[in-house]
């Protein structure tokens, strides 16, 4: 049996693929949905051409799931929805507001500390101001405001001089951040596993 999207995403996580679209762009969607309300319904968050793309497990038939979908459809950023994989998944498209288009570009470049203050404030409101205590681990706050200490940890981990480290988070790999159909996702997973087995 071929893997479904949820299983492919789970395997990416187990392999250690670091996706940032979910933690960065979910708080941008202004739909009065608490991050915890997404629960197990939300399979993945991706990006497209100036869009945030949410993929939901559409096999749920409960009021909590319907409430989240209702709130999202009524969000001013909402563009469209479609059902894929025989209706088992719902894909929702949201437009990046003009005020955040520069932040979107900076995300693609891995320039997290260059986000606008407005967007940083929105992220901090959701994730807090705590710095990660462990060596070479970075909270949202660390990613947005990389201190010399955290940059030094990153430099030590990478074996480079601290002057070469501006950001503590790596640049996003757009292959994993962008939306793909399930067949393409499976191909990406197989290719990644082959590369890892040849190392």
FIMARBA-755380 format. One line per 5 residues: number of its first residue (from 1); their letters; for each residue y, x negated, z of N, C-alpha, C, O. Coordinates in nm, 4 decimals. Each point is the difference from the previous one (the first is absolute). Layout:
BEGIN
NUM	A	Y/X/Z/Y/X/Z/Y/X/Z/Y/X/Z ~ ...
REM end
This chain:
BEGIN
1	XXXXX	-0.1194/-0.0838/0.0000/0.1194/0.0838/0.0000/0.1248/-0.0876/0.0000/0.0086/-0.0970/0.0753 ~ 0.0879/0.1316/-0.1602/0.1231/-0.0786/-0.0069/0.0901/0.0307/0.1188/0.0013/0.1112/0.0528 ~ 0.0730/-0.2121/-0.0130/0.0910/0.0147/0.1124/0.1152/0.0935/-0.0358/0.0515/-0.0033/-0.1118 ~ -0.0113/0.0872/0.2085/0.1205/0.0799/-0.0188/0.1205/-0.0824/0.0463/-0.0165/-0.1108/0.0511 ~ 0.1362/0.1641/-0.0687/0.1219/-0.0740/0.0334/0.0033/-0.0407/0.1471/0.0370/-0.1127/0.0329
6	XXXXX	-0.0752/0.2035/0.0541/0.0029/-0.0290/0.1435/-0.0900/-0.1198/0.0319/0.0373/-0.0864/0.0794 ~ -0.1553/0.0813/-0.1409/-0.0934/-0.1111/0.0222/0.0522/-0.1311/-0.0582/-0.0166/-0.1060/0.0603 ~ 0.0794/0.1133/-0.1774/0.0569/-0.1210/-0.0612/0.1103/-0.0562/0.0890/0.0055/-0.1207/0.0234 ~ 0.0826/0.2081/0.0265/0.1088/-0.0447/0.0884/-0.0574/-0.0614/0.1267/0.0502/-0.1013/0.0484 ~ -0.1549/0.1621/0.0051/-0.0660/-0.0533/0.1202/-0.0535/-0.1405/-0.0274/0.0142/-0.0892/0.0836
11	XXXXX	-0.0752/0.0692/-0.1996/-0.0518/-0.1331/-0.0350/0.1128/-0.1010/-0.0176/-0.0133/-0.1149/0.0422 ~ 0.1239/0.1556/-0.1036/0.1158/-0.0895/-0.0103/0.0433/-0.0448/0.1392/0.0251/-0.1184/0.0224 ~ -0.0163/0.2128/0.0711/0.0404/-0.0323/0.1366/-0.0965/-0.0972/0.0660/0.0424/-0.0941/0.0669 ~ -0.1725/0.1166/-0.0855/-0.1012/-0.0871/0.0597/0.0050/-0.1413/-0.0576/-0.0257/-0.0976/0.0705 ~ 0.0586/0.0874/-0.1982/0.0118/-0.1313/-0.0656/0.1245/-0.0727/0.0491/0.0046/-0.1231/-0.0006
16	XXXXX	0.0958/0.1984/0.0429/0.1233/-0.0609/0.0491/0.1181/0.0129/-0.0937/0.0980/-0.0733/0.0132 ~ -0.1061/0.1667/-0.1088/0.1140/0.0244/-0.0891/0.1134/0.0585/0.0842/-0.0166/0.1028/0.0657 ~ 0.1311/-0.1694/-0.0688/0.1160/0.0440/0.0786/0.0911/0.0848/-0.0869/0.0735/-0.0514/-0.0844 ~ -0.0794/0.1810/0.1063/0.0894/0.0912/-0.0712/0.1155/0.0366/0.0923/-0.0204/0.0243/0.1189 ~ 0.1404/-0.0206/-0.1730/0.1170/0.0300/0.0820/0.0682/0.1317/-0.0371/0.0832/0.0493/0.0760
21	XXXXX	-0.1172/0.0086/-0.1921/0.0703/0.1207/-0.0451/-0.0063/0.1109/0.1039/0.0986/0.0708/0.0206 ~ -0.2124/-0.0547/0.0447/-0.0147/0.1088/0.0959/0.0971/-0.0156/0.1167/0.0722/0.0940/0.0334 ~ -0.0699/-0.2105/0.0280/0.0851/-0.0165/0.1179/0.1477/-0.0069/-0.0361/0.0852/0.0370/0.0808 ~ -0.0542/-0.0838/-0.2004/0.1400/-0.0127/-0.0407/0.0552/0.1320/-0.0533/0.1107/0.0394/0.0370 ~ -0.1852/0.0294/-0.1227/0.0585/0.1136/-0.0711/-0.0298/0.1374/0.0598/0.0720/0.0956/-0.0289
26	XXXXX	-0.1742/-0.0834/0.1100/-0.0263/0.1305/0.0612/0.1200/0.0480/0.0835/0.0361/0.1174/-0.0084 ~ 0.0266/-0.2049/0.0887/0.1174/0.0459/0.0757/0.1209/0.0359/-0.0870/0.0924/0.0664/0.0470 ~ -0.0925/-0.1100/-0.1739/0.1121/0.0315/-0.0890/-0.0024/0.1470/-0.0414/0.1046/0.0587/-0.0279 ~ -0.2237/0.0005/0.0240/-0.0106/0.1389/-0.0436/0.0569/0.0900/0.1093/-0.0553/0.0097/0.1095 ~ 0.1639/0.0541/-0.1407/0.0761/0.0774/0.0982/-0.0480/0.1451/-0.0001/0.0654/0.0887/-0.0547
31	XXXXX	-0.1831/-0.0665/0.1184/-0.0579/0.1343/-0.0033/-0.0317/0.0533/0.1397/-0.0741/0.0972/0.0143 ~ 0.1302/-0.1606/0.0881/-0.0273/0.0396/0.1381/-0.1490/0.0007/0.0325/-0.0481/0.0852/0.0747 ~ -0.0239/-0.1811/-0.1318/-0.1416/-0.0167/0.0306/-0.0132/-0.1244/0.0859/0.0343/-0.1102/-0.0429 ~ -0.0842/0.1283/0.1648/-0.0259/-0.1123/0.0874/-0.1106/-0.0842/-0.0629/-0.0930/0.0550/-0.0590 ~ 0.1016/-0.1876/0.0706/-0.0999/-0.0878/-0.0616/-0.1418/0.0331/0.0443/-0.0951/-0.0194/-0.0757
36	XXXXX	0.0805/0.0692/0.1981/-0.1333/0.0326/0.0517/-0.0554/0.1291/-0.0599/-0.1211/0.0222/0.0013 ~ 0.2092/0.0626/-0.0538/-0.0444/0.1270/-0.0584/-0.0836/-0.0189/-0.1264/-0.0768/0.0887/-0.0371 ~ 0.0913/-0.2040/-0.0296/-0.0736/-0.0239/-0.1235/-0.1502/-0.0123/0.0265/-0.0817/0.0338/-0.0856 ~ 0.0464/-0.0821/0.2036/-0.1397/-0.0077/0.0418/-0.0936/-0.0536/-0.1065/0.0357/-0.0896/-0.0766 ~ -0.1552/0.1452/0.0725/-0.1018/-0.0420/-0.0965/0.0218/0.0609/-0.1375/-0.0714/-0.0342/-0.0944
41	XXXXX	0.1681/0.1234/0.0811/0.0242/0.0648/-0.1292/0.0529/-0.0998/-0.1024/-0.0331/0.0072/-0.1184 ~ 0.1155/-0.0999/0.1653/0.0651/-0.0954/-0.0899/-0.0956/-0.1148/-0.0313/-0.0406/-0.0737/0.0899 ~ 0.0050/0.0586/-0.2166/-0.0912/-0.1063/-0.0421/0.0762/-0.1282/-0.0278/-0.0416/-0.1079/0.0422 ~ 0.1537/0.1194/-0.1136/0.0706/-0.1210/-0.0419/0.1457/0.0318/-0.0305/0.0364/0.1140/-0.0287 ~ 0.0458/-0.2182/0.0358/0.1407/0.0065/-0.0399/0.0207/-0.1111/-0.1008/-0.0321/-0.1160/0.0259
46	XXXXX	0.0860/0.1526/-0.1411/0.0231/-0.0962/-0.1077/0.1430/0.0116/-0.0483/0.0758/0.0869/0.0431 ~ -0.0409/-0.1769/-0.1337/0.1308/0.0063/-0.0636/-0.0197/0.0075/-0.1509/-0.1042/-0.0389/-0.0528 ~ 0.2065/0.0896/-0.0152/0.0031/0.0066/-0.1451/0.1421/-0.0279/-0.0438/0.0755/-0.0634/0.0738 ~ -0.0372/0.1086/-0.1910/0.1363/-0.0204/-0.0507/0.0990/0.0783/0.0850/0.0200/0.1197/-0.0205 ~ 0.0413/-0.1881/0.1158/0.0959/0.0617/0.0926/-0.0577/0.1235/0.0690/0.0706/0.0976/0.0256
51	XXXXX	-0.1991/-0.1041/0.0034/-0.0685/0.1126/0.0648/-0.0867/-0.0478/0.1153/-0.0508/-0.1121/0.0003 ~ 0.0354/0.2005/0.0977/-0.0993/-0.0151/0.1053/-0.1096/0.1001/-0.0345/0.0283/0.1157/-0.0310 ~ -0.1519/-0.1602/0.0365/-0.1121/0.0842/-0.0406/-0.0977/0.0112/0.1162/-0.0562/-0.0998/0.0453 ~ 0.0365/0.2218/0.0021/-0.0940/0.0254/0.1085/-0.1266/0.0620/-0.0570/0.0061/0.0895/-0.0843 ~ -0.1205/-0.1376/0.1307/-0.1281/0.0551/-0.0425/-0.0686/0.0602/0.1219/-0.0244/-0.0684/0.0995
56	XXXXX	-0.0062/0.1980/-0.1089/-0.0614/0.0722/0.1111/-0.1435/0.0385/-0.0307/-0.0358/0.0256/-0.1150 ~ -0.0452/-0.0219/0.2188/-0.1347/0.0543/-0.0078/0.0164/0.1520/0.0002/0.0340/0.0587/0.1026 ~ -0.0577/0.0034/-0.2149/0.0262/0.1429/-0.0148/-0.1210/0.0861/0.0394/-0.0039/0.1195/-0.0295 ~ -0.0932/-0.1802/0.0953/-0.1174/0.0768/0.0421/0.0229/0.0701/0.1332/-0.0831/0.0799/0.0432 ~ 0.1951/-0.1094/0.0220/0.0322/0.0654/0.1273/0.0517/0.1409/-0.0255/0.0756/0.0234/-0.0943
61	XXXXX	-0.1162/0.0679/0.1771/0.0489/0.1375/-0.0075/0.0377/0.0444/0.1414/-0.0652/0.0845/0.0614 ~ 0.1726/-0.1451/-0.0132/0.0427/0.0322/0.1363/0.1519/0.0127/0.0030/0.0687/-0.0514/-0.0882 ~ -0.0175/0.1186/0.1880/0.1434/0.0258/0.0104/0.0817/-0.1281/0.0127/0.1099/-0.0091/-0.0547 ~ -0.1629/-0.0899/0.1265/0.0756/-0.1247/0.0188/0.0250/-0.0689/-0.1345/0.1112/-0.0457/-0.0266 ~ -0.2140/0.0383/-0.0579/0.0142/-0.0615/-0.1316/0.0977/0.0811/-0.0854/0.0885/-0.0565/-0.0643
66	XXXXX	-0.1047/0.1876/0.0638/0.0878/0.0867/-0.0790/0.1451/-0.0130/0.0453/0.0916/0.0072/-0.0819 ~ -0.0706/-0.0262/0.2113/0.1352/-0.0157/0.0540/0.0655/-0.1280/-0.0525/0.1172/0.0006/-0.0377 ~ -0.1933/-0.1099/0.0356/0.0532/-0.1267/-0.0513/0.0369/0.0151/-0.1471/0.1083/-0.0412/-0.0416 ~ -0.1977/0.1000/-0.0368/0.0256/0.0188/-0.1436/0.1226/0.0885/-0.0210/0.0830/-0.0297/-0.0859 ~ -0.0705/0.1368/0.1621/0.1142/0.0910/-0.0119/0.1312/-0.0752/0.0275/0.0969/0.0139/-0.0745
71	XXXXX	-0.0952/-0.0925/0.1807/0.1215/-0.0756/0.0333/0.0349/-0.0982/-0.1110/0.1170/-0.0155/-0.0349 ~ -0.2169/-0.0500/-0.0202/0.0250/-0.0994/-0.1046/0.0497/0.0644/-0.1288/0.0901/-0.0529/-0.0651 ~ -0.1475/0.1655/0.0283/0.0426/0.0693/-0.1225/0.1449/0.0470/0.0116/0.0699/0.0114/-0.1006 ~ -0.0254/0.0153/0.2212/0.1367/0.0460/0.0217/0.0991/-0.1134/0.0257/0.1169/0.0254/0.0291 ~ -0.1621/-0.1484/-0.0395/0.0872/-0.1169/0.0171/0.0848/-0.0174/-0.1264/-0.0498/0.0190/-0.1110
76	XXXXX	0.1768/-0.0547/0.1271/0.0887/-0.0160/-0.1155/-0.0450/-0.1126/-0.0938/0.0416/-0.0038/-0.1157 ~ -0.1254/-0.0871/0.1639/-0.0479/-0.1116/-0.0814/-0.1214/0.0382/-0.0855/-0.0367/-0.0727/-0.0923 ~ -0.0244/0.1857/0.1231/-0.1234/0.0418/-0.0671/0.0241/0.0239/-0.1492/0.0967/0.0655/-0.0389 ~ -0.1870/-0.1201/-0.0441/0.0087/0.0178/-0.1445/-0.1099/0.0907/-0.0539/0.0274/0.0970/-0.0706 ~ -0.1521/-0.1294/0.1044/-0.1116/0.0713/-0.0615/-0.1285/-0.0323/0.0752/-0.0048/-0.0910/0.0827
81	XXXXX	-0.1000/0.1690/-0.1141/-0.1342/-0.0228/0.0547/-0.1013/0.0197/-0.1111/0.0266/0.0675/-0.0995 ~ -0.1417/-0.1271/0.1180/-0.1123/0.0258/-0.0904/-0.1293/-0.0187/0.0780/-0.0056/-0.0735/0.0986 ~ -0.0972/0.1414/-0.1453/-0.1325/-0.0132/0.0593/-0.0823/-0.0891/-0.0909/-0.0008/0.0169/-0.1220 ~ -0.0695/-0.1135/0.1837/-0.0831/-0.0921/-0.0769/-0.1401/-0.0036/0.0601/-0.0253/0.0570/0.1061 ~ -0.0643/-0.1246/-0.1756/-0.1391/-0.0131/0.0452/-0.0593/0.1350/0.0365/-0.0447/0.0222/0.1125
86	XXXXX	0.0456/0.0679/-0.2111/-0.0573/0.1346/0.0158/0.0637/0.0790/0.1136/-0.0655/0.0832/0.0628 ~ 0.1924/-0.1092/-0.0368/0.0723/0.0746/0.1019/-0.0200/-0.0496/0.1417/0.0559/0.0564/0.0941 ~ -0.1353/-0.1619/-0.0777/-0.0253/-0.0497/0.1360/0.1167/-0.0817/0.0548/0.0063/-0.0267/0.1200 ~ 0.0853/-0.0128/-0.2069/0.1187/-0.0740/0.0436/0.1258/0.0629/-0.0575/0.0016/0.0485/-0.1131 ~ 0.1032/-0.0506/0.1934/0.1297/0.0469/-0.0471/0.0961/-0.1180/0.0024/0.0116/-0.0702/0.1004
91	XXXXX	0.0563/0.0497/-0.2111/0.0978/-0.1067/-0.0123/0.1387/0.0634/0.0010/0.0279/0.0917/-0.0772 ~ 0.0579/-0.1410/0.1647/0.1372/0.0513/0.0098/0.0970/-0.1137/-0.0347/-0.0153/-0.1131/0.0461 ~ 0.1142/0.1460/-0.1277/0.0982/-0.0971/-0.0472/0.1358/0.0294/0.0619/0.0451/0.1145/0.0034 ~ 0.0195/-0.2208/0.0460/0.1316/0.0113/0.0627/0.0937/-0.1024/-0.0626/-0.0369/-0.1151/-0.0232 ~ 0.1584/0.1598/-0.0032/0.1007/-0.0887/-0.0576/0.0626/-0.0851/0.1096/0.0341/0.0504/0.1070
96	XXXXX	-0.0192/-0.1790/-0.1340/0.0718/-0.0876/0.0930/0.1477/0.0390/-0.0082/0.0577/-0.0029/-0.1087 ~ 0.0044/0.0390/0.2205/0.1427/0.0347/-0.0047/0.0848/-0.1173/-0.0500/-0.0318/-0.1161/0.0261 ~ 0.1389/0.1471/-0.0976/0.0871/-0.1045/-0.0556/0.0458/-0.0987/0.1062/0.0133/-0.1195/-0.0264 ~ 0.0105/0.1703/0.1465/0.0486/-0.0867/0.1075/-0.1027/-0.1054/0.0415/0.0349/-0.0982/0.0657 ~ -0.1613/0.1182/-0.1038/-0.1059/-0.0947/0.0375/-0.0600/-0.0750/-0.1191/-0.0986/-0.0720/0.0162
101	XXXXX	0.1564/0.0877/-0.1353/-0.0560/-0.0674/-0.1179/0.0046/-0.1517/0.0124/-0.0928/-0.0685/-0.0431 ~ 0.1996/0.0154/0.1013/0.0084/-0.1453/0.0206/-0.1064/-0.0467/0.0986/-0.0571/-0.1078/-0.0166 ~ 0.0302/0.1885/0.1196/-0.1048/-0.0335/0.0972/-0.1364/-0.0007/-0.0691/-0.0848/-0.0846/0.0286 ~ 0.0650/0.1791/-0.1191/-0.1246/0.0084/-0.0758/-0.0206/-0.1278/-0.0813/-0.1098/-0.0555/-0.0024 ~ 0.2161/0.0089/-0.0644/-0.0070/-0.1239/-0.0777/-0.0287/-0.1197/0.0910/-0.0790/-0.0881/-0.0340
106	XXXXX	0.1444/0.0869/0.1494/-0.0201/-0.1111/0.0941/-0.1428/-0.0004/0.0535/-0.0573/-0.1064/0.0237 ~ -0.0001/0.2247/-0.0047/-0.1406/0.0071/0.0416/-0.0881/-0.0691/-0.1034/-0.0848/-0.0818/0.0357 ~ 0.1037/0.1136/-0.1620/-0.0817/-0.0588/-0.1065/0.0135/-0.1523/-0.0039/-0.0941/-0.0705/-0.0363 ~ 0.2118/0.0206/0.0739/0.0242/-0.1445/0.0023/-0.0455/-0.0649/0.1303/0.0015/-0.1225/0.0121 ~ -0.0422/0.2040/0.0859/-0.0404/-0.0543/0.1296/0.1183/-0.0393/0.0868/-0.0147/-0.0797/0.0926
111	XXXXX	0.1323/0.1351/-0.1218/0.1216/-0.0306/0.0755/0.0238/0.1076/0.1066/0.0975/0.0748/-0.0066 ~ -0.1872/-0.0683/0.1039/0.0048/0.1038/0.1036/0.1229/-0.0148/0.0902/0.0606/0.0995/0.0400 ~ -0.0248/-0.2223/-0.0088/0.1162/-0.0212/0.0873/0.1299/0.0344/-0.0730/0.1050/0.0124/0.0631 ~ -0.1113/0.0030/-0.1952/0.1175/0.0359/-0.0782/0.0212/0.1494/-0.0152/0.0955/0.0428/-0.0650 ~ -0.1846/0.0384/0.1250/0.0182/0.1453/-0.0055/0.1366/0.0371/0.0567/0.0549/-0.0709/0.0843
116	XXXXX	-0.0013/0.1824/-0.1315/0.1278/0.0488/0.0521/-0.0139/0.0340/0.1478/-0.1091/0.0317/0.0475 ~ 0.2198/-0.0386/0.0242/-0.0019/0.0347/0.1421/-0.0451/0.1443/0.0207/-0.0689/0.0303/0.0973 ~ 0.1074/0.0579/-0.1879/-0.0384/0.1407/0.0115/-0.1520/0.0151/-0.0064/-0.0590/0.0742/0.0785 ~ -0.0039/-0.1453/-0.1727/-0.1456/0.0097/-0.0126/-0.0695/-0.0702/0.1172/-0.1000/0.0493/0.0520 ~ 0.1531/-0.1631/-0.0115/-0.0566/-0.0693/0.1168/0.0043/0.0905/0.1224/-0.0973/0.0089/0.0748
121	XXXXX	0.2104/0.0582/-0.0548/0.0135/0.0904/0.1158/-0.1044/0.1110/-0.0050/-0.0566/0.0376/0.1027 ~ 0.0321/0.0137/-0.2203/-0.0995/0.1074/-0.0163/-0.1406/-0.0505/0.0360/-0.0770/0.0702/0.0654 ~ 0.0451/-0.1914/-0.1084/-0.1307/-0.0577/0.0309/-0.0134/-0.0311/0.1486/-0.1043/0.0266/0.0599 ~ 0.2086/-0.0823/-0.0006/-0.0029/-0.0333/0.1429/-0.0128/0.1274/0.0834/-0.0670/-0.0003/0.1033 ~ 0.1301/0.1080/-0.1467/-0.0120/0.1278/0.0689/-0.1464/0.0443/0.0079/-0.0417/0.0599/0.0991
126	XXXXX	-0.0355/-0.0892/-0.2030/-0.1418/0.0385/-0.0048/-0.0920/-0.1003/0.0688/-0.1017/0.0389/0.0574 ~ 0.1361/-0.1670/-0.0626/-0.0936/-0.1025/0.0476/0.0463/-0.0784/0.1225/-0.0798/-0.0707/0.0615 ~ 0.2056/0.0818/-0.0259/0.0486/-0.0684/0.1194/0.0491/-0.1413/-0.0265/-0.0064/-0.0513/-0.1117 ~ 0.0562/-0.0101/0.2200/0.0610/-0.1331/-0.0086/-0.0869/-0.1103/0.0585/0.0475/-0.1121/0.0180 ~ -0.1717/0.1407/0.0115/-0.0873/-0.1005/0.0614/-0.0407/-0.1068/-0.1008/-0.0252/0.0282/-0.1171
131	XXXXX	0.0197/-0.1506/0.1661/-0.0489/-0.1120/-0.0794/-0.1469/-0.0215/0.0350/-0.0403/0.0185/0.1148 ~ -0.0384/-0.0572/-0.2127/-0.1421/-0.0273/0.0258/-0.0124/-0.1241/0.0868/0.0696/-0.0991/-0.0224 ~ -0.1567/0.1043/0.1198/-0.0163/-0.1123/0.0937/-0.0940/-0.1070/-0.0541/0.0200/-0.1186/0.0263 ~ -0.1217/0.1584/-0.1011/-0.1016/-0.0943/-0.0455/0.0541/-0.0921/-0.1093/0.0901/0.0364/-0.0756 ~ -0.1476/-0.1566/0.0694/0.0365/-0.0980/-0.1028/-0.0343/0.0553/-0.1379/-0.1087/0.0538/-0.0208
136	XXXXX	0.2012/-0.0672/-0.0721/-0.0172/0.0399/-0.1397/-0.0304/0.1490/-0.0170/-0.0679/0.0387/-0.0952 ~ 0.1165/0.0432/0.1845/-0.0033/0.1454/-0.0170/0.1436/0.0484/0.0052/0.0824/-0.0533/0.0743 ~ -0.0532/0.1563/-0.1554/0.1387/0.0399/-0.0164/0.0136/0.1515/0.0030/-0.0661/0.0708/-0.0760 ~ 0.1513/-0.0225/0.1634/0.0285/0.1432/0.0093/0.0987/0.0384/-0.1101/0.0471/-0.0851/-0.0754 ~ -0.0168/0.2140/0.0678/0.1025/0.0460/-0.0944/0.1322/-0.0701/0.0308/0.0697/-0.0455/-0.0907
141	XXXXX	-0.0361/0.0374/0.2187/0.1252/-0.0639/0.0396/0.0031/-0.1462/-0.0462/0.1024/-0.0476/-0.0492 ~ -0.2149/-0.0233/0.0650/-0.0077/-0.1401/-0.0452/0.0196/-0.0107/-0.1509/0.0646/-0.0927/-0.0488 ~ -0.1218/0.1898/-0.0251/0.0128/-0.0016/-0.1451/0.1426/0.0236/-0.0463/0.0447/-0.0576/-0.0992 ~ 0.0265/0.1430/0.1721/0.1376/0.0330/-0.0377/0.1007/-0.1023/0.0511/0.1014/-0.0264/-0.0645 ~ -0.1305/-0.0307/0.1807/0.0899/-0.0975/0.0636/-0.0800/-0.1244/0.0384/-0.0268/-0.0214/0.1182
146	XXXXX	-0.0119/-0.0613/-0.2162/-0.0840/-0.1163/0.0301/0.0755/-0.1062/0.0809/0.0949/-0.0609/-0.0495 ~ -0.1373/0.0399/0.1720/0.0635/-0.0994/0.0867/-0.0488/-0.1396/-0.0380/-0.0981/-0.0153/-0.0729 ~ 0.1674/-0.0847/0.1229/-0.0414/-0.1382/-0.0260/-0.1394/-0.0253/0.0576/-0.0797/-0.0722/-0.0598 ~ 0.0506/0.1307/0.1743/-0.1321/-0.0172/0.0615/-0.1099/0.0549/-0.0916/-0.0997/-0.0674/-0.0256 ~ 0.1187/0.1894/-0.0230/-0.1014/0.0614/-0.0857/-0.0073/-0.0698/-0.1362/-0.1082/-0.0134/-0.0571
151	XXXXX	0.2215/-0.0302/0.0058/-0.0016/-0.0764/-0.1251/-0.0731/-0.1322/0.0202/-0.0709/-0.0472/-0.0889 ~ 0.0890/-0.0122/0.2072/-0.0699/-0.1246/0.0332/-0.1511/0.0198/0.0065/-0.0763/-0.0849/-0.0459 ~ 0.0337/0.1973/0.1030/-0.1433/0.0318/0.0051/-0.0568/0.0131/-0.1409/-0.1083/-0.0502/-0.0301 ~ 0.1834/0.1184/-0.0547/-0.0447/0.0205/-0.1385/-0.0079/-0.1342/-0.0730/-0.0950/-0.0263/-0.0737 ~ 0.1963/-0.0583/0.0952/0.0027/-0.1313/-0.0635/-0.1197/-0.0838/0.0465/-0.0652/-0.0653/-0.0815
156	XXXXX	0.0365/0.0668/0.2108/-0.1141/-0.0747/0.0539/-0.1310/0.0508/-0.0604/-0.0860/-0.0788/-0.0392 ~ 0.0722/0.2108/0.0323/-0.1210/0.0599/-0.0563/-0.0178/-0.0393/-0.1467/-0.1114/-0.0277/-0.0444 ~ 0.2223/0.0256/-0.0305/-0.0050/-0.0323/-0.1436/0.0015/-0.1508/-0.0260/-0.0243/-0.0436/-0.1125 ~ 0.0529/-0.0368/0.2167/0.0036/-0.1446/-0.0165/0.1198/-0.0486/-0.0785/-0.0094/-0.0965/-0.0757 ~ 0.1235/0.1643/0.0939/0.1223/-0.0387/-0.0708/0.1144/-0.0161/0.0994/-0.0124/0.0369/0.1168
161	XXXXX	0.1225/-0.0916/-0.1633/0.1196/-0.0140/0.0822/0.0637/0.1368/0.0199/-0.0009/0.0831/-0.0908 ~ 0.0560/-0.0600/0.2087/0.0618/0.1304/0.0317/0.1112/0.0353/-0.0984/0.0263/0.1180/-0.0231 ~ 0.0388/-0.2177/-0.0348/0.1095/0.0283/-0.0947/-0.0507/0.0743/-0.1241/0.0793/0.0595/-0.0729 ~ -0.2104/-0.0626/0.0488/-0.0570/0.0693/-0.1157/-0.0337/0.1460/0.0312/-0.0368/0.0760/-0.0896 ~ 0.0490/-0.0377/0.2146/-0.0389/0.1349/0.0419/0.1245/0.0833/0.0296/0.0725/-0.0255/0.0962
166	XXXXX	-0.0496/0.1255/-0.1811/0.1101/0.0940/0.0246/-0.0549/0.1284/0.0607/0.0608/0.0576/0.0902 ~ -0.1762/-0.0129/-0.1399/-0.0641/0.1230/0.0456/-0.1302/-0.0340/0.0723/-0.0657/-0.0990/-0.0323 ~ 0.0288/0.1815/0.1304/-0.1273/-0.0242/0.0693/-0.1140/0.0793/-0.0630/-0.1169/-0.0329/0.0202 ~ 0.1497/0.1359/-0.0954/-0.1006/0.0756/-0.0742/-0.0062/-0.0535/-0.1415/0.1021/-0.0380/-0.0574 ~ -0.2210/0.0349/0.0018/-0.0148/-0.0447/-0.1382/0.0528/0.1063/-0.0960/0.0136/0.1174/0.0345
171	XXXXX	0.0152/-0.1623/-0.1543/0.0451/0.0910/-0.1058/-0.1129/0.0986/-0.0305/-0.1161/-0.0405/-0.0046 ~ 0.1466/0.1668/-0.0161/-0.1073/0.0961/-0.0281/-0.0669/-0.0287/-0.1343/0.0653/-0.0391/-0.0967 ~ -0.1946/0.0591/0.0932/-0.0736/-0.0120/-0.1254/0.0038/0.1374/-0.0649/-0.0687/0.0920/0.0444 ~ 0.1481/-0.0781/-0.1484/0.0229/0.1311/-0.0619/-0.1259/0.0602/-0.0598/-0.0072/0.1213/-0.0193 ~ -0.0921/-0.2040/-0.0103/-0.1264/0.0525/-0.0490/-0.0598/0.0986/0.1008/-0.0590/0.1009/-0.0386
176	XXXXX	0.0745/-0.1306/0.1669/-0.0540/0.0863/0.1054/0.0985/0.1077/0.0444/-0.0408/0.1041/0.0516 ~ 0.1688/-0.1284/-0.0713/0.1022/0.0941/0.0467/0.0240/0.1146/-0.0988/0.0375/0.1100/0.0408 ~ -0.0587/-0.1348/-0.1691/0.0265/0.1025/-0.1007/-0.1157/0.0983/-0.0113/-0.1141/-0.0318/0.0336 ~ 0.1458/0.1514/-0.0813/-0.1001/0.1052/-0.0130/-0.0886/-0.0252/-0.1215/0.0481/-0.0349/-0.1078 ~ -0.1796/0.0535/0.1275/-0.0969/-0.0121/-0.1087/-0.0988/0.1153/0.0095/-0.0232/0.0547/0.1078
181	XXXXX	-0.0348/-0.0183/-0.2219/-0.1063/0.1000/0.0055/-0.1219/-0.0624/0.0678/-0.0056/-0.1217/0.0178 ~ -0.0908/0.2034/0.0195/-0.1135/-0.0482/0.0788/-0.0823/-0.1030/-0.0764/-0.0497/-0.0956/0.0596 ~ 0.0348/0.1134/-0.1884/-0.0784/-0.0970/-0.0782/0.0645/-0.1372/0.0042/-0.0687/-0.1003/0.0193 ~ 0.2002/0.0946/-0.0373/0.0723/-0.1279/0.0045/-0.0104/-0.0612/0.1397/-0.0168/-0.1212/0.0131 ~ 0.0265/0.2036/0.0907/-0.0124/-0.0504/0.1374/-0.1365/-0.0641/0.0221/-0.0103/-0.1064/0.0611
186	XXXXX	-0.0935/0.1711/-0.1106/-0.1357/-0.0567/0.0129/-0.0088/-0.1347/-0.0714/-0.0596/-0.0945/0.0517 ~ 0.1190/0.0863/-0.1700/-0.0011/-0.1255/-0.0763/0.0727/-0.1107/0.0766/-0.0465/-0.1139/0.0038 ~ 0.1594/0.1472/0.0567/0.0763/-0.0976/0.0777/-0.0839/-0.0494/0.1181/-0.0017/-0.1196/0.0293 ~ -0.0672/0.2106/0.0376/-0.0846/-0.0360/0.1143/-0.1137/-0.0921/-0.0436/-0.0251/-0.1014/0.0651 ~ -0.0439/0.1350/-0.1737/-0.1105/-0.0833/-0.0501/0.0516/-0.1392/-0.0362/-0.0626/-0.1004/0.0341
191	XXXXX	0.1764/0.0942/-0.1029/0.0589/-0.1276/-0.0398/0.0354/-0.0843/0.1228/-0.0250/-0.1205/0.0021 ~ 0.0824/0.1832/0.0986/0.0373/-0.0708/0.1226/-0.1238/-0.0551/0.0702/0.0000/-0.1144/0.0454 ~ -0.1054/0.1956/-0.0365/-0.1236/-0.0464/0.0646/-0.0615/-0.1167/-0.0763/-0.0524/-0.0934/0.0608 ~ 0.0585/0.0983/-0.1948/-0.0536/-0.1111/-0.0816/0.0786/-0.1278/0.0260/-0.0589/-0.1071/0.0145 ~ 0.1917/0.1176/-0.0085/0.0839/-0.1177/0.0268/-0.0321/-0.0575/0.1372/-0.0078/-0.1217/0.0163
196	XXXX	-0.0107/0.2077/0.0813/-0.0275/-0.0461/0.1366/-0.1376/-0.0656/0.0096/-0.0183/-0.0939/0.0775 ~ -0.0776/0.1417/-0.1547/-0.1354/-0.0580/0.0060/-0.0067/-0.1352/-0.0714/-0.0908/-0.0795/0.0241 ~ 0.1884/0.0544/-0.1123/0.0027/-0.1274/-0.0722/0.0785/-0.1081/0.0721/0.0080/-0.1130/-0.0479 ~ 0.0498/0.1460/0.1620/0.0805/-0.0967/0.0747/-0.0894/-0.0881/0.0838/0.0489/-0.0882/0.0705
REM end
